[in-house]
């Protein structure tokens, strides 16, 4: 099947922009480059995203959509009868998400870092980037609250910083050559959670 013929053009353009960011960096992302890489007639990208800022914003929105699909709702930790979540279930879900990123979606991670750095220089990109980030920060805080956290916002910062650190180290840092096993990620996550959350009776 020719996916280019069946994919909506705005989605194709945004996906191509993300691929170019990962492959060539911010300087390699131009309207012309997107047209060429997507196999579209010249001018197609500028018709949908007239400015560079609009193209970057479309890439941020598409990145959020694709990252949301990495950990689907059915893979989220199940709640117990009283609505709480066990720390083990949180570690299971986060290790699954991290392992999927590192084994299947490394390109998305690199594109996200490119966009994050650009958002520090472009105020018009900061708002949509932060808005997309809240789609992950807020569920993290809610999940930790359900797991018994006494300070879910502060603990969410710690967990997101740890997840970001693992992703960076294993895509662009010292550990880029090897993907840690899901079991190793689960153990490390559980160790961090054990220091945050109250112990539960067996």
Secondary structure as UniProt FT lines:
FT   HELIX           3..6
FT   HELIX           9..24
FT   HELIX           26..28
FT   HELIX           31..38
FT   TURN            42..43
FT   HELIX           44..48
FT   HELIX           52..68
FT   TURN            69..70
FT   HELIX           73..75
FT   TURN            81..82
FT   HELIX           87..104
FT   HELIX           106..119
FT   TURN            120..121
FT   HELIX           123..146
FT   TURN            147..148
FT   HELIX           152..171
FT   TURN            174..177
FT   HELIX           182..196
//
